[in-house]
Amino acid sequence: MSALLEDSLSVAILRMLAQEPVGSGVSLPRLGKRLGQGASVLMRRLTLMGDAAIGGVRGPGWVRVEQHDDRWVAHLEAPGRAQVQTLPPADENAG
């Protein structure tokens, strides 16, 4: 199991992005508001969840972040959608 899946923020990001239709994404301000996190925290986590090589190790490629004009938008990629399917059901009473 990826260490990212042991982190509640990473799992919350995956779940939220999975709620969007395939091909659409979520702006960072919207993602931050719903998850109660700042943009810098989200960008660091999304970078780890993307396919960038950090310390010579490539990430899992679950997400992609693009800039559209002045907005950053996070998208769930096919490996991320597959990963969401392996997660246990969300505890709707939590949080």
N, C-alpha and C positions, 0 to 999 in steps of 0.2 A: 504494500500500500504506500502510495506517495505521502510524504510528510505533509504536503499541502492539504491532503484530505483529512488530516488530523487537526487542521486549523479551522475554527468556526467561521472566520471571515471568508476564507477561500471557498468553503462549502456554500455559504450564503450568496457569494457572488455567482457561483455556478448555478445555483437554484434560481436566482433572480433572472439571469440571462436566459435560462432555459424556458422561462415563461414567455419570452418574446418569440414572435414568428421567425422561422428560419430566414436568414438574410437581413433581418433588422437588428438593431442594437439598442443600447441604452446610453444616454449621455452621462458623463461623469458626474455632473451636478445632481442629476436624478438618482443615479446609483448611490451617491454619497448621502443624499437626503434620506433615502429609504433604508440605508444600512447604518446611518449615524456615523459616518466616517468622512474625513476630509479628503480632498482630491489627491494630495501627496501620498497619503496612506494607500488609497486605492491604486494609484499609478505604480507604486512599489510592488504591491501584491499582484496586479495585473501583469507586470513585467515578468515576475516569477512564473506566472501561469501561462505566459505566452511561449513562443518558440525561441526567444533570445538565448544566446549562450552566455552564461554567467559563471565565471571561474572555470571556463572550459567545459561546462556541462550544459547541454541544451535543455531548455524547458519542455514541458509536456505538450505545448501547442494547443491548449484548451481554449484560449481566447486570443483575440486580435484587437488592437486598439488603433483607431484611425482618427485623423484630424479632418473634420469637415468645416471649412471656413475657420471660425474661431472656436468650434466645439470639438472636444474629444469624445469619441463614441466607442464603447466596448461591445464586441461581438463574440458570440459563442461559436467556436469552430466545431467541426464534426467530431474530433477527439473529445472535446468538452461535452458535447451532447451524449456521446457514448459513456463518458464517465458519470454523468448525472444519472444515467439509468442504473448504475451500480450502487448509488447511494441509498442508505436506508430511508424509509419515509420520514419526512420532516415532522417534528413534534410541533403541532400547531398551537399547543398550549405554552410553548417556551417563548421567552422574550417578552 
